[in-house]
Amino acid sequence: MGMTEILSALMLLGGITDNTGKHPTIIAFSEVFEQAFGFSFNGIYDRQNELFKRKSCNLTKTLDALKAVLIKEYKKRQAKALKNKDEKR
């Protein structure tokens, strides 16, 4: 379900276009994901329906986890940079 969240969010952002400048269909987009990441959605429309049937508090579990990991890494790198800066003094 995590890849469905990511694919759906990217599609809804609308910033991705094909080589003709048009927005790809959900089928075309899902096929690229399947080839790139080596898995199968086994019916992207069914997966999307399952996603949007979730309770709103569970709608973005994967995206929330990705955000938390990125923030944690950002803070870790900031702390390391600050420590290195203090050591150089």
N, C-alpha and C positions, 0 to 999 in steps of 0.2 A: 504494500500500500504506500510505502514511502516514495517510491519512484512515481506513483500516480500523483501524489501531492506535488512533487517537484515539477512534473510535466504539466499538470493543470495550472500551477502558479505561473510558469513560464508562458504558457499559452494565453492566459488571461492578461498578462502584462502587455502583450501585443507588440513587443519590440523585436520579435524575431521574424525575419522574412526569408523567402526562398530566393533563388537566383533571378527571378523575374520581378522581385520587389513585392510580391504578394505574401500574405500570411499563409503558412502551410496548414493543411487540414489536420485534424487531430490524428487521423490514420497515418498520414505522412510523418508527422512529428513522432508518433509512437514507434513507427518502424525505425526511425533514426536512433531513438533511444534503445530499442531492442538490439540493433546491430552494434551500437557503440558500447553497450554495457553487457552484452551477451546473455540476455534473458528474454522472456516473452510475457507480455501483459495478459495473454489469453483473452482478449476482448477488451480493448481500452474503454469502450462505452460502458460495459458492465463495471469495470473498475472505477470509472468516474462516478457512476451512479452510487456505488457503495460508499465512495468518499463523501459525496454530498448528502448521504443519508445519515452520516454520523451526527452526534450531538455537537453543537457549536464549540463546546469546550474541548472536543477531541479532533476537530477538523484539521488542525495543523500540527499534529504531534511531531512528525518528522522535521518540519520546518522549524518548529520551536526548539527541538534538540540541536539542529544545525546552528541556530542562532546562539544558543547557550554555549556550545563548544567554541564558536568563533570569538565570542566575548571573553571566555575564559583564556583562550590563547592570546588575545589582544592584551589583556591585563598582565598575563605572564611575561609577555615581551616588553611591555612598558616598564614593569618592575625590574626586569633584567637590564634594560637600557638605563634606567635611573641608577641602579647599583653600579654599573660600569662607569657612568658619569661621575658618581661620588668617589669611586676608587681612583680615578684619574686626577683628582684634586690633590 
